[in-house]
Amino acid sequence: MASVRNLKRDINYVLGDIIEAVYIWELTHPEKDTKEAQAIIDEAIVVFDELIVKVNNKDVENKKQHFKAINQELEDRGRKLIDKINAL
């Protein structure tokens, strides 16, 4: 892990790209209901907020392990959101 700033950027870029993918799906499928798509966007925003709170947590014993766990959680939750987009 290079820095906390890079981790925050990764969180922002990954979840921002997921939200952008949902908007693209909505534009390419105007005839379909967007309730599920909006739920994915809402979930991505919640994930973003939760991960940023974890990154900003200062009461951590092993920072390196803590940030690795956050990075892994970002990857896992991001994959789940992408799977939901693909299932639309």
PyMOL Python script that loads the backbone (N, CA, C, O; Angstrom):
from pymol import cmd

cmd.read_pdbstr("""\
ATOM      1  N   MET A   1       0.854  -1.166   0.000  1.00  0.00           N
ATOM      2  CA  MET A   1       0.000   0.000   0.000  1.00  0.00           C
ATOM      3  C   MET A   1       0.901   1.230   0.000  1.00  0.00           C
ATOM      4  O   MET A   1       1.687   1.437   0.925  1.00  0.00           O
ATOM      5  N   ALA A   2       0.781   2.025  -1.024  1.00  0.00           N
ATOM      6  CA  ALA A   2       1.638   3.189  -1.166  1.00  0.00           C
ATOM      7  C   ALA A   2       1.264   4.288  -0.185  1.00  0.00           C
ATOM      8  O   ALA A   2       2.131   4.842   0.492  1.00  0.00           O
ATOM      9  N   SER A   3      -0.013   4.604  -0.106  1.00  0.00           N
ATOM     10  CA  SER A   3      -0.409   5.664   0.802  1.00  0.00           C
ATOM     11  C   SER A   3      -1.917   5.626   1.031  1.00  0.00           C
ATOM     12  O   SER A   3      -2.666   4.977   0.300  1.00  0.00           O
ATOM     13  N   VAL A   4      -2.326   6.332   2.054  1.00  0.00           N
ATOM     14  CA  VAL A   4      -3.751   6.437   2.363  1.00  0.00           C
ATOM     15  C   VAL A   4      -4.448   7.205   1.245  1.00  0.00           C
ATOM     16  O   VAL A   4      -5.582   6.891   0.882  1.00  0.00           O
ATOM     17  N   ARG A   5      -3.774   8.199   0.709  1.00  0.00           N
ATOM     18  CA  ARG A   5      -4.345   8.993  -0.383  1.00  0.00           C
ATOM     19  C   ARG A   5      -4.661   8.114  -1.591  1.00  0.00           C
ATOM     20  O   ARG A   5      -5.713   8.259  -2.214  1.00  0.00           O
ATOM     21  N   ASN A   6      -3.734   7.194  -1.920  1.00  0.00           N
ATOM     22  CA  ASN A   6      -3.976   6.305  -3.052  1.00  0.00           C
ATOM     23  C   ASN A   6      -5.131   5.346  -2.777  1.00  0.00           C
ATOM     24  O   ASN A   6      -5.897   5.027  -3.687  1.00  0.00           O
ATOM     25  N   LEU A   7      -5.263   4.887  -1.543  1.00  0.00           N
ATOM     26  CA  LEU A   7      -6.374   4.015  -1.190  1.00  0.00           C
ATOM     27  C   LEU A   7      -7.700   4.763  -1.345  1.00  0.00           C
ATOM     28  O   LEU A   7      -8.669   4.216  -1.871  1.00  0.00           O
ATOM     29  N   LYS A   8      -7.735   6.016  -0.883  1.00  0.00           N
ATOM     30  CA  LYS A   8      -8.949   6.818  -1.035  1.00  0.00           C
ATOM     31  C   LYS A   8      -9.276   7.048  -2.506  1.00  0.00           C
ATOM     32  O   LYS A   8     -10.443   7.028  -2.897  1.00  0.00           O
ATOM     33  N   ARG A   9      -8.242   7.268  -3.324  1.00  0.00           N
ATOM     34  CA  ARG A   9      -8.451   7.435  -4.763  1.00  0.00           C
ATOM     35  C   ARG A   9      -9.017   6.164  -5.381  1.00  0.00           C
ATOM     36  O   ARG A   9      -9.942   6.211  -6.191  1.00  0.00           O
ATOM     37  N   ASP A  10      -8.446   5.021  -4.985  1.00  0.00           N
ATOM     38  CA  ASP A  10      -8.932   3.745  -5.507  1.00  0.00           C
ATOM     39  C   ASP A  10     -10.397   3.540  -5.163  1.00  0.00           C
ATOM     40  O   ASP A  10     -11.183   3.116  -6.010  1.00  0.00           O
ATOM     41  N   ILE A  11     -10.766   3.836  -3.930  1.00  0.00           N
ATOM     42  CA  ILE A  11     -12.164   3.708  -3.512  1.00  0.00           C
ATOM     43  C   ILE A  11     -13.044   4.603  -4.380  1.00  0.00           C
ATOM     44  O   ILE A  11     -14.087   4.176  -4.873  1.00  0.00           O
ATOM     45  N   ASN A  12     -12.615   5.834  -4.558  1.00  0.00           N
ATOM     46  CA  ASN A  12     -13.379   6.794  -5.352  1.00  0.00           C
ATOM     47  C   ASN A  12     -13.507   6.348  -6.804  1.00  0.00           C
ATOM     48  O   ASN A  12     -14.601   6.386  -7.367  1.00  0.00           O
ATOM     49  N   TYR A  13     -12.406   5.926  -7.414  1.00  0.00           N
ATOM     50  CA  TYR A  13     -12.427   5.531  -8.818  1.00  0.00           C
ATOM     51  C   TYR A  13     -13.256   4.276  -9.042  1.00  0.00           C
ATOM     52  O   TYR A  13     -14.068   4.231  -9.966  1.00  0.00           O
ATOM     53  N   VAL A  14     -13.065   3.257  -8.211  1.00  0.00           N
ATOM     54  CA  VAL A  14     -13.779   1.991  -8.399  1.00  0.00           C
ATOM     55  C   VAL A  14     -15.281   2.199  -8.268  1.00  0.00           C
ATOM     56  O   VAL A  14     -16.049   1.786  -9.137  1.00  0.00           O
ATOM     57  N   LEU A  15     -15.693   2.834  -7.192  1.00  0.00           N
ATOM     58  CA  LEU A  15     -17.131   3.011  -6.980  1.00  0.00           C
ATOM     59  C   LEU A  15     -17.717   4.033  -7.948  1.00  0.00           C
ATOM     60  O   LEU A  15     -18.876   3.914  -8.344  1.00  0.00           O
ATOM     61  N   GLY A  16     -16.932   5.027  -8.330  1.00  0.00           N
ATOM     62  CA  GLY A  16     -17.384   5.979  -9.346  1.00  0.00           C
ATOM     63  C   GLY A  16     -17.592   5.307 -10.694  1.00  0.00           C
ATOM     64  O   GLY A  16     -18.556   5.607 -11.399  1.00  0.00           O
ATOM     65  N   ASP A  17     -16.691   4.396 -11.053  1.00  0.00           N
ATOM     66  CA  ASP A  17     -16.839   3.660 -12.307  1.00  0.00           C
ATOM     67  C   ASP A  17     -18.062   2.750 -12.274  1.00  0.00           C
ATOM     68  O   ASP A  17     -18.739   2.578 -13.287  1.00  0.00           O
ATOM     69  N   ILE A  18     -18.346   2.169 -11.110  1.00  0.00           N
ATOM     70  CA  ILE A  18     -19.530   1.311 -10.985  1.00  0.00           C
ATOM     71  C   ILE A  18     -20.796   2.145 -11.171  1.00  0.00           C
ATOM     72  O   ILE A  18     -21.718   1.729 -11.873  1.00  0.00           O
ATOM     73  N   ILE A  19     -20.841   3.310 -10.549  1.00  0.00           N
ATOM     74  CA  ILE A  19     -22.006   4.187 -10.703  1.00  0.00           C
ATOM     75  C   ILE A  19     -22.144   4.630 -12.164  1.00  0.00           C
ATOM     76  O   ILE A  19     -23.250   4.682 -12.700  1.00  0.00           O
ATOM     77  N   GLU A  20     -21.026   4.943 -12.793  1.00  0.00           N
ATOM     78  CA  GLU A  20     -21.051   5.339 -14.202  1.00  0.00           C
ATOM     79  C   GLU A  20     -21.565   4.188 -15.082  1.00  0.00           C
ATOM     80  O   GLU A  20     -22.309   4.424 -16.034  1.00  0.00           O
ATOM     81  N   ALA A  21     -21.178   2.969 -14.772  1.00  0.00           N
ATOM     82  CA  ALA A  21     -21.648   1.811 -15.532  1.00  0.00           C
ATOM     83  C   ALA A  21     -23.160   1.643 -15.408  1.00  0.00           C
ATOM     84  O   ALA A  21     -23.828   1.259 -16.368  1.00  0.00           O
ATOM     85  N   VAL A  22     -23.694   1.930 -14.224  1.00  0.00           N
ATOM     86  CA  VAL A  22     -25.146   1.852 -14.037  1.00  0.00           C
ATOM     87  C   VAL A  22     -25.845   2.916 -14.889  1.00  0.00           C
ATOM     88  O   VAL A  22     -26.864   2.636 -15.521  1.00  0.00           O
ATOM     89  N   TYR A  23     -25.302   4.123 -14.905  1.00  0.00           N
ATOM     90  CA  TYR A  23     -25.900   5.183 -15.725  1.00  0.00           C
ATOM     91  C   TYR A  23     -25.853   4.823 -17.216  1.00  0.00           C
ATOM     92  O   TYR A  23     -26.801   5.087 -17.954  1.00  0.00           O
ATOM     93  N   ILE A  24     -24.757   4.227 -17.642  1.00  0.00           N
ATOM     94  CA  ILE A  24     -24.647   3.801 -19.043  1.00  0.00           C
ATOM     95  C   ILE A  24     -25.685   2.727 -19.340  1.00  0.00           C
ATOM     96  O   ILE A  24     -26.312   2.739 -20.399  1.00  0.00           O
ATOM     97  N   TRP A  25     -25.867   1.799 -18.403  1.00  0.00           N
ATOM     98  CA  TRP A  25     -26.881   0.757 -18.588  1.00  0.00           C
ATOM     99  C   TRP A  25     -28.261   1.388 -18.717  1.00  0.00           C
ATOM    100  O   TRP A  25     -29.055   0.992 -19.571  1.00  0.00           O
ATOM    101  N   GLU A  26     -28.542   2.375 -17.861  1.00  0.00           N
ATOM    102  CA  GLU A  26     -29.846   3.037 -17.920  1.00  0.00           C
ATOM    103  C   GLU A  26     -30.060   3.735 -19.266  1.00  0.00           C
ATOM    104  O   GLU A  26     -31.166   3.717 -19.806  1.00  0.00           O
ATOM    105  N   LEU A  27     -29.014   4.343 -19.801  1.00  0.00           N
ATOM    106  CA  LEU A  27     -29.140   5.035 -21.083  1.00  0.00           C
ATOM    107  C   LEU A  27     -29.330   4.065 -22.247  1.00  0.00           C
ATOM    108  O   LEU A  27     -30.031   4.376 -23.210  1.00  0.00           O
ATOM    109  N   THR A  28     -28.707   2.893 -22.159  1.00  0.00           N
ATOM    110  CA  THR A  28     -28.804   1.929 -23.244  1.00  0.00           C
ATOM    111  C   THR A  28     -30.048   1.057 -23.148  1.00  0.00           C
ATOM    112  O   THR A  28     -30.383   0.350 -24.098  1.00  0.00           O
ATOM    113  N   HIS A  29     -30.737   1.101 -22.007  1.00  0.00           N
ATOM    114  CA  HIS A  29     -31.964   0.322 -21.817  1.00  0.00           C
ATOM    115  C   HIS A  29     -33.090   1.230 -21.296  1.00  0.00           C
ATOM    116  O   HIS A  29     -33.561   1.045 -20.174  1.00  0.00           O
ATOM    117  N   PRO A  30     -33.516   2.191 -22.090  1.00  0.00           N
ATOM    118  CA  PRO A  30     -34.521   3.145 -21.584  1.00  0.00           C
ATOM    119  C   PRO A  30     -35.894   2.512 -21.338  1.00  0.00           C
ATOM    120  O   PRO A  30     -36.710   3.061 -20.598  1.00  0.00           O
ATOM    121  N   GLU A  31     -36.142   1.365 -21.956  1.00  0.00           N
ATOM    122  CA  GLU A  31     -37.452   0.738 -21.804  1.00  0.00           C
ATOM    123  C   GLU A  31     -37.580  -0.060 -20.503  1.00  0.00           C
ATOM    124  O   GLU A  31     -38.689  -0.424 -20.110  1.00  0.00           O
ATOM    125  N   LYS A  32     -36.470  -0.331 -19.841  1.00  0.00           N
ATOM    126  CA  LYS A  32     -36.502  -1.139 -18.619  1.00  0.00           C
ATOM    127  C   LYS A  32     -36.673  -0.265 -17.378  1.00  0.00           C
ATOM    128  O   LYS A  32     -36.342   0.920 -17.377  1.00  0.00           O
ATOM    129  N   ASP A  33     -37.195  -0.883 -16.332  1.00  0.00           N
ATOM    130  CA  ASP A  33     -37.402  -0.200 -15.049  1.00  0.00           C
ATOM    131  C   ASP A  33     -36.048   0.077 -14.393  1.00  0.00           C
ATOM    132  O   ASP A  33     -35.159  -0.774 -14.409  1.00  0.00           O
ATOM    133  N   THR A  34     -35.899   1.262 -13.823  1.00  0.00           N
ATOM    134  CA  THR A  34     -34.602   1.651 -13.262  1.00  0.00           C
ATOM    135  C   THR A  34     -34.530   1.520 -11.743  1.00  0.00           C
ATOM    136  O   THR A  34     -33.565   1.981 -11.133  1.00  0.00           O
ATOM    137  N   LYS A  35     -35.520   0.909 -11.133  1.00  0.00           N
ATOM    138  CA  LYS A  35     -35.502   0.788  -9.669  1.00  0.00           C
ATOM    139  C   LYS A  35     -34.318  -0.037  -9.185  1.00  0.00           C
ATOM    140  O   LYS A  35     -33.655   0.332  -8.215  1.00  0.00           O
ATOM    141  N   GLU A  36     -34.050  -1.159  -9.861  1.00  0.00           N
ATOM    142  CA  GLU A  36     -32.917  -1.993  -9.464  1.00  0.00           C
ATOM    143  C   GLU A  36     -31.599  -1.262  -9.692  1.00  0.00           C
ATOM    144  O   GLU A  36     -30.678  -1.364  -8.882  1.00  0.00           O
ATOM    145  N   ALA A  37     -31.512  -0.534 -10.785  1.00  0.00           N
ATOM    146  CA  ALA A  37     -30.293   0.212 -11.095  1.00  0.00           C
ATOM    147  C   ALA A  37     -30.050   1.289 -10.042  1.00  0.00           C
ATOM    148  O   ALA A  37     -28.919   1.482  -9.595  1.00  0.00           O
ATOM    149  N   GLN A  38     -31.103   1.983  -9.650  1.00  0.00           N
ATOM    150  CA  GLN A  38     -30.965   3.015  -8.618  1.00  0.00           C
ATOM    151  C   GLN A  38     -30.567   2.405  -7.278  1.00  0.00           C
ATOM    152  O   GLN A  38     -29.840   3.029  -6.504  1.00  0.00           O
ATOM    153  N   ALA A  39     -31.037   1.193  -6.999  1.00  0.00           N
ATOM    154  CA  ALA A  39     -30.654   0.502  -5.764  1.00  0.00           C
ATOM    155  C   ALA A  39     -29.167   0.179  -5.769  1.00  0.00           C
ATOM    156  O   ALA A  39     -28.517   0.241  -4.726  1.00  0.00           O
ATOM    157  N   ILE A  40     -28.621  -0.167  -6.934  1.00  0.00           N
ATOM    158  CA  ILE A  40     -27.181  -0.442  -7.039  1.00  0.00           C
ATOM    159  C   ILE A  40     -26.392   0.841  -6.789  1.00  0.00           C
ATOM    160  O   ILE A  40     -25.366   0.814  -6.110  1.00  0.00           O
ATOM    161  N   ILE A  41     -26.857   1.953  -7.329  1.00  0.00           N
ATOM    162  CA  ILE A  41     -26.179   3.237  -7.104  1.00  0.00           C
ATOM    163  C   ILE A  41     -26.208   3.585  -5.618  1.00  0.00           C
ATOM    164  O   ILE A  41     -25.196   4.003  -5.054  1.00  0.00           O
ATOM    165  N   ASP A  42     -27.360   3.413  -4.990  1.00  0.00           N
ATOM    166  CA  ASP A  42     -27.471   3.703  -3.558  1.00  0.00           C
ATOM    167  C   ASP A  42     -26.535   2.821  -2.748  1.00  0.00           C
ATOM    168  O   ASP A  42     -25.901   3.283  -1.800  1.00  0.00           O
ATOM    169  N   GLU A  43     -26.450   1.546  -3.127  1.00  0.00           N
ATOM    170  CA  GLU A  43     -25.556   0.632  -2.412  1.00  0.00           C
ATOM    171  C   GLU A  43     -24.092   1.038  -2.603  1.00  0.00           C
ATOM    172  O   GLU A  43     -23.302   0.957  -1.663  1.00  0.00           O
ATOM    173  N   ALA A  44     -23.728   1.471  -3.801  1.00  0.00           N
ATOM    174  CA  ALA A  44     -22.359   1.913  -4.062  1.00  0.00           C
ATOM    175  C   ALA A  44     -22.010   3.130  -3.207  1.00  0.00           C
ATOM    176  O   ALA A  44     -20.885   3.245  -2.723  1.00  0.00           O
ATOM    177  N   ILE A  45     -22.952   4.021  -3.025  1.00  0.00           N
ATOM    178  CA  ILE A  45     -22.717   5.206  -2.191  1.00  0.00           C
ATOM    179  C   ILE A  45     -22.537   4.802  -0.733  1.00  0.00           C
ATOM    180  O   ILE A  45     -21.686   5.350  -0.034  1.00  0.00           O
ATOM    181  N   VAL A  46     -23.333   3.849  -0.278  1.00  0.00           N
ATOM    182  CA  VAL A  46     -23.198   3.360   1.100  1.00  0.00           C
ATOM    183  C   VAL A  46     -21.837   2.698   1.296  1.00  0.00           C
ATOM    184  O   VAL A  46     -21.175   2.921   2.310  1.00  0.00           O
ATOM    185  N   VAL A  47     -21.421   1.886   0.330  1.00  0.00           N
ATOM    186  CA  VAL A  47     -20.107   1.222   0.411  1.00  0.00           C
ATOM    187  C   VAL A  47     -19.006   2.271   0.464  1.00  0.00           C
ATOM    188  O   VAL A  47     -18.069   2.146   1.253  1.00  0.00           O
ATOM    189  N   PHE A  48     -19.110   3.305  -0.369  1.00  0.00           N
ATOM    190  CA  PHE A  48     -18.118   4.376  -0.373  1.00  0.00           C
ATOM    191  C   PHE A  48     -18.014   5.014   1.010  1.00  0.00           C
ATOM    192  O   PHE A  48     -16.920   5.173   1.551  1.00  0.00           O
ATOM    193  N   ASP A  49     -19.157   5.373   1.569  1.00  0.00           N
ATOM    194  CA  ASP A  49     -19.163   6.022   2.888  1.00  0.00           C
ATOM    195  C   ASP A  49     -18.548   5.119   3.958  1.00  0.00           C
ATOM    196  O   ASP A  49     -17.755   5.581   4.779  1.00  0.00           O
ATOM    197  N   GLU A  50     -18.909   3.838   3.951  1.00  0.00           N
ATOM    198  CA  GLU A  50     -18.392   2.907   4.951  1.00  0.00           C
ATOM    199  C   GLU A  50     -16.874   2.736   4.832  1.00  0.00           C
ATOM    200  O   GLU A  50     -16.168   2.713   5.841  1.00  0.00           O
ATOM    201  N   LEU A  51     -16.378   2.617   3.602  1.00  0.00           N
ATOM    202  CA  LEU A  51     -14.942   2.418   3.417  1.00  0.00           C
ATOM    203  C   LEU A  51     -14.143   3.665   3.787  1.00  0.00           C
ATOM    204  O   LEU A  51     -13.062   3.554   4.366  1.00  0.00           O
ATOM    205  N   ILE A  52     -14.652   4.834   3.465  1.00  0.00           N
ATOM    206  CA  ILE A  52     -13.948   6.070   3.823  1.00  0.00           C
ATOM    207  C   ILE A  52     -13.885   6.228   5.341  1.00  0.00           C
ATOM    208  O   ILE A  52     -12.867   6.664   5.879  1.00  0.00           O
ATOM    209  N   VAL A  53     -14.961   5.876   6.027  1.00  0.00           N
ATOM    210  CA  VAL A  53     -14.950   5.929   7.493  1.00  0.00           C
ATOM    211  C   VAL A  53     -13.874   4.989   8.037  1.00  0.00           C
ATOM    212  O   VAL A  53     -13.154   5.341   8.972  1.00  0.00           O
ATOM    213  N   LYS A  54     -13.765   3.797   7.454  1.00  0.00           N
ATOM    214  CA  LYS A  54     -12.748   2.842   7.910  1.00  0.00           C
ATOM    215  C   LYS A  54     -11.338   3.360   7.638  1.00  0.00           C
ATOM    216  O   LYS A  54     -10.442   3.189   8.464  1.00  0.00           O
ATOM    217  N   VAL A  55     -11.143   3.992   6.481  1.00  0.00           N
ATOM    218  CA  VAL A  55      -9.817   4.536   6.157  1.00  0.00           C
ATOM    219  C   VAL A  55      -9.439   5.637   7.143  1.00  0.00           C
ATOM    220  O   VAL A  55      -8.281   5.735   7.548  1.00  0.00           O
ATOM    221  N   ASN A  56     -10.394   6.456   7.527  1.00  0.00           N
ATOM    222  CA  ASN A  56     -10.121   7.580   8.411  1.00  0.00           C
ATOM    223  C   ASN A  56     -10.049   7.197   9.889  1.00  0.00           C
ATOM    224  O   ASN A  56      -9.756   8.043  10.734  1.00  0.00           O
ATOM    225  N   ASN A  57     -10.314   5.938  10.204  1.00  0.00           N
ATOM    226  CA  ASN A  57     -10.248   5.473  11.585  1.00  0.00           C
ATOM    227  C   ASN A  57      -8.790   5.501  12.065  1.00  0.00           C
ATOM    228  O   ASN A  57      -7.928   4.857  11.468  1.00  0.00           O
ATOM    229  N   LYS A  58      -8.525   6.230  13.117  1.00  0.00           N
ATOM    230  CA  LYS A  58      -7.151   6.385  13.633  1.00  0.00           C
ATOM    231  C   LYS A  58      -6.814   5.387  14.742  1.00  0.00           C
ATOM    232  O   LYS A  58      -5.646   5.231  15.097  1.00  0.00           O
ATOM    233  N   ASP A  59      -7.819   4.716  15.289  1.00  0.00           N
ATOM    234  CA  ASP A  59      -7.597   3.791  16.401  1.00  0.00           C
ATOM    235  C   ASP A  59      -7.331   2.383  15.887  1.00  0.00           C
ATOM    236  O   ASP A  59      -8.116   1.464  16.124  1.00  0.00           O
ATOM    237  N   VAL A  60      -6.214   2.224  15.180  1.00  0.00           N
ATOM    238  CA  VAL A  60      -5.869   0.942  14.588  1.00  0.00           C
ATOM    239  C   VAL A  60      -4.478   0.539  15.075  1.00  0.00           C
ATOM    240  O   VAL A  60      -3.552   1.350  15.095  1.00  0.00           O
ATOM    241  N   GLU A  61      -4.351  -0.727  15.466  1.00  0.00           N
ATOM    242  CA  GLU A  61      -3.043  -1.183  15.950  1.00  0.00           C
ATOM    243  C   GLU A  61      -2.070  -1.416  14.790  1.00  0.00           C
ATOM    244  O   GLU A  61      -0.966  -0.871  14.782  1.00  0.00           O
ATOM    245  N   ASN A  62      -2.483  -2.225  13.816  1.00  0.00           N
ATOM    246  CA  ASN A  62      -1.613  -2.539  12.690  1.00  0.00           C
ATOM    247  C   ASN A  62      -2.180  -1.865  11.440  1.00  0.00           C
ATOM    248  O   ASN A  62      -3.102  -2.382  10.809  1.00  0.00           O
ATOM    249  N   LYS A  63      -1.624  -0.719  11.095  1.00  0.00           N
ATOM    250  CA  LYS A  63      -2.158   0.079   9.988  1.00  0.00           C
ATOM    251  C   LYS A  63      -2.032  -0.644   8.650  1.00  0.00           C
ATOM    252  O   LYS A  63      -2.951  -0.609   7.831  1.00  0.00           O
ATOM    253  N   LYS A  64      -0.907  -1.292   8.433  1.00  0.00           N
ATOM    254  CA  LYS A  64      -0.695  -1.973   7.157  1.00  0.00           C
ATOM    255  C   LYS A  64      -1.745  -3.063   6.942  1.00  0.00           C
ATOM    256  O   LYS A  64      -2.317  -3.170   5.858  1.00  0.00           O
ATOM    257  N   GLN A  65      -1.991  -3.850   7.946  1.00  0.00           N
ATOM    258  CA  GLN A  65      -2.988  -4.914   7.853  1.00  0.00           C
ATOM    259  C   GLN A  65      -4.398  -4.319   7.705  1.00  0.00           C
ATOM    260  O   GLN A  65      -5.222  -4.843   6.955  1.00  0.00           O
ATOM    261  N   HIS A  66      -4.658  -3.249   8.409  1.00  0.00           N
ATOM    262  CA  HIS A  66      -5.957  -2.573   8.346  1.00  0.00           C
ATOM    263  C   HIS A  66      -6.242  -2.081   6.927  1.00  0.00           C
ATOM    264  O   HIS A  66      -7.336  -2.294   6.404  1.00  0.00           O
ATOM    265  N   PHE A  67      -5.269  -1.431   6.309  1.00  0.00           N
ATOM    266  CA  PHE A  67      -5.460  -0.900   4.966  1.00  0.00           C
ATOM    267  C   PHE A  67      -5.544  -2.016   3.927  1.00  0.00           C
ATOM    268  O   PHE A  67      -6.270  -1.888   2.941  1.00  0.00           O
ATOM    269  N   LYS A  68      -4.812  -3.102   4.137  1.00  0.00           N
ATOM    270  CA  LYS A  68      -4.933  -4.248   3.235  1.00  0.00           C
ATOM    271  C   LYS A  68      -6.333  -4.834   3.301  1.00  0.00           C
ATOM    272  O   LYS A  68      -6.907  -5.211   2.279  1.00  0.00           O
ATOM    273  N   ALA A  69      -6.879  -4.909   4.511  1.00  0.00           N
ATOM    274  CA  ALA A  69      -8.234  -5.441   4.683  1.00  0.00           C
ATOM    275  C   ALA A  69      -9.255  -4.536   3.996  1.00  0.00           C
ATOM    276  O   ALA A  69     -10.213  -5.024   3.396  1.00  0.00           O
ATOM    277  N   ILE A  70      -9.055  -3.223   4.081  1.00  0.00           N
ATOM    278  CA  ILE A  70      -9.963  -2.285   3.413  1.00  0.00           C
ATOM    279  C   ILE A  70      -9.872  -2.460   1.902  1.00  0.00           C
ATOM    280  O   ILE A  70     -10.888  -2.454   1.208  1.00  0.00           O
ATOM    281  N   ASN A  71      -8.657  -2.614   1.400  1.00  0.00           N
ATOM    282  CA  ASN A  71      -8.454  -2.813  -0.037  1.00  0.00           C
ATOM    283  C   ASN A  71      -9.144  -4.098  -0.499  1.00  0.00           C
ATOM    284  O   ASN A  71      -9.769  -4.116  -1.560  1.00  0.00           O
ATOM    285  N   GLN A  72      -9.036  -5.155   0.274  1.00  0.00           N
ATOM    286  CA  GLN A  72      -9.675  -6.423  -0.061  1.00  0.00           C
ATOM    287  C   GLN A  72     -11.200  -6.291  -0.021  1.00  0.00           C
ATOM    288  O   GLN A  72     -11.900  -6.826  -0.880  1.00  0.00           O
ATOM    289  N   GLU A  73     -11.704  -5.575   0.983  1.00  0.00           N
ATOM    290  CA  GLU A  73     -13.143  -5.356   1.086  1.00  0.00           C
ATOM    291  C   GLU A  73     -13.658  -4.558  -0.112  1.00  0.00           C
ATOM    292  O   GLU A  73     -14.736  -4.844  -0.634  1.00  0.00           O
ATOM    293  N   LEU A  74     -12.888  -3.559  -0.544  1.00  0.00           N
ATOM    294  CA  LEU A  74     -13.254  -2.787  -1.732  1.00  0.00           C
ATOM    295  C   LEU A  74     -13.355  -3.705  -2.942  1.00  0.00           C
ATOM    296  O   LEU A  74     -14.302  -3.609  -3.723  1.00  0.00           O
ATOM    297  N   GLU A  75     -12.390  -4.584  -3.094  1.00  0.00           N
ATOM    298  CA  GLU A  75     -12.388  -5.503  -4.224  1.00  0.00           C
ATOM    299  C   GLU A  75     -13.597  -6.447  -4.173  1.00  0.00           C
ATOM    300  O   GLU A  75     -14.267  -6.657  -5.184  1.00  0.00           O
ATOM    301  N   ASP A  76     -13.867  -7.005  -3.007  1.00  0.00           N
ATOM    302  CA  ASP A  76     -14.977  -7.957  -2.860  1.00  0.00           C
ATOM    303  C   ASP A  76     -16.330  -7.283  -3.098  1.00  0.00           C
ATOM    304  O   ASP A  76     -17.160  -7.783  -3.857  1.00  0.00           O
ATOM    305  N   ARG A  77     -16.535  -6.158  -2.449  1.00  0.00           N
ATOM    306  CA  ARG A  77     -17.834  -5.477  -2.570  1.00  0.00           C
ATOM    307  C   ARG A  77     -18.011  -4.877  -3.963  1.00  0.00           C
ATOM    308  O   ARG A  77     -19.125  -4.818  -4.484  1.00  0.00           O
ATOM    309  N   GLY A  78     -16.916  -4.436  -4.556  1.00  0.00           N
ATOM    310  CA  GLY A  78     -16.974  -3.930  -5.934  1.00  0.00           C
ATOM    311  C   GLY A  78     -17.378  -5.019  -6.909  1.00  0.00           C
ATOM    312  O   GLY A  78     -18.182  -4.787  -7.811  1.00  0.00           O
ATOM    313  N   ARG A  79     -16.819  -6.210  -6.727  1.00  0.00           N
ATOM    314  CA  ARG A  79     -17.185  -7.346  -7.590  1.00  0.00           C
ATOM    315  C   ARG A  79     -18.667  -7.687  -7.450  1.00  0.00           C
ATOM    316  O   ARG A  79     -19.340  -7.978  -8.439  1.00  0.00           O
ATOM    317  N   LYS A  80     -19.168  -7.650  -6.224  1.00  0.00           N
ATOM    318  CA  LYS A  80     -20.586  -7.954  -6.009  1.00  0.00           C
ATOM    319  C   LYS A  80     -21.477  -6.935  -6.725  1.00  0.00           C
ATOM    320  O   LYS A  80     -22.494  -7.294  -7.318  1.00  0.00           O
ATOM    321  N   LEU A  81     -21.083  -5.666  -6.660  1.00  0.00           N
ATOM    322  CA  LEU A  81     -21.860  -4.632  -7.353  1.00  0.00           C
ATOM    323  C   LEU A  81     -21.797  -4.821  -8.869  1.00  0.00           C
ATOM    324  O   LEU A  81     -22.798  -4.640  -9.562  1.00  0.00           O
ATOM    325  N   ILE A  82     -20.633  -5.181  -9.376  1.00  0.00           N
ATOM    326  CA  ILE A  82     -20.493  -5.420 -10.817  1.00  0.00           C
ATOM    327  C   ILE A  82     -21.339  -6.613 -11.239  1.00  0.00           C
ATOM    328  O   ILE A  82     -21.959  -6.590 -12.303  1.00  0.00           O
ATOM    329  N   ASP A  83     -21.368  -7.653 -10.414  1.00  0.00           N
ATOM    330  CA  ASP A  83     -22.221  -8.809 -10.712  1.00  0.00           C
ATOM    331  C   ASP A  83     -23.688  -8.407 -10.766  1.00  0.00           C
ATOM    332  O   ASP A  83     -24.442  -8.909 -11.600  1.00  0.00           O
ATOM    333  N   LYS A  84     -24.091  -7.507  -9.881  1.00  0.00           N
ATOM    334  CA  LYS A  84     -25.483  -7.035  -9.887  1.00  0.00           C
ATOM    335  C   LYS A  84     -25.776  -6.247 -11.167  1.00  0.00           C
ATOM    336  O   LYS A  84     -26.862  -6.363 -11.735  1.00  0.00           O
ATOM    337  N   ILE A  85     -24.811  -5.452 -11.615  1.00  0.00           N
ATOM    338  CA  ILE A  85     -25.002  -4.702 -12.870  1.00  0.00           C
ATOM    339  C   ILE A  85     -25.142  -5.678 -14.030  1.00  0.00           C
ATOM    340  O   ILE A  85     -26.003  -5.503 -14.892  1.00  0.00           O
ATOM    341  N   ASN A  86     -24.303  -6.698 -14.053  1.00  0.00           N
ATOM    342  CA  ASN A  86     -24.350  -7.666 -15.141  1.00  0.00           C
ATOM    343  C   ASN A  86     -25.659  -8.455 -15.127  1.00  0.00           C
ATOM    344  O   ASN A  86     -26.090  -8.942 -16.172  1.00  0.00           O
ATOM    345  N   ALA A  87     -26.293  -8.589 -13.972  1.00  0.00           N
ATOM    346  CA  ALA A  87     -27.543  -9.332 -13.864  1.00  0.00           C
ATOM    347  C   ALA A  87     -28.765  -8.509 -14.268  1.00  0.00           C
ATOM    348  O   ALA A  87     -29.859  -9.056 -14.408  1.00  0.00           O
ATOM    349  N   LEU A  88     -28.590  -7.213 -14.456  1.00  0.00           N
ATOM    350  CA  LEU A  88     -29.744  -6.371 -14.826  1.00  0.00           C
ATOM    351  C   LEU A  88     -30.319  -6.759 -16.169  1.00  0.00           C
ATOM    352  O   LEU A  88     -31.288  -6.152 -16.625  1.00  0.00           O
TER     353      LEU A  88
END
""", "prot")
cmd.dss("prot")
cmd.show_as("cartoon", "prot")
cmd.util.cbc("prot")
cmd.orient("prot")
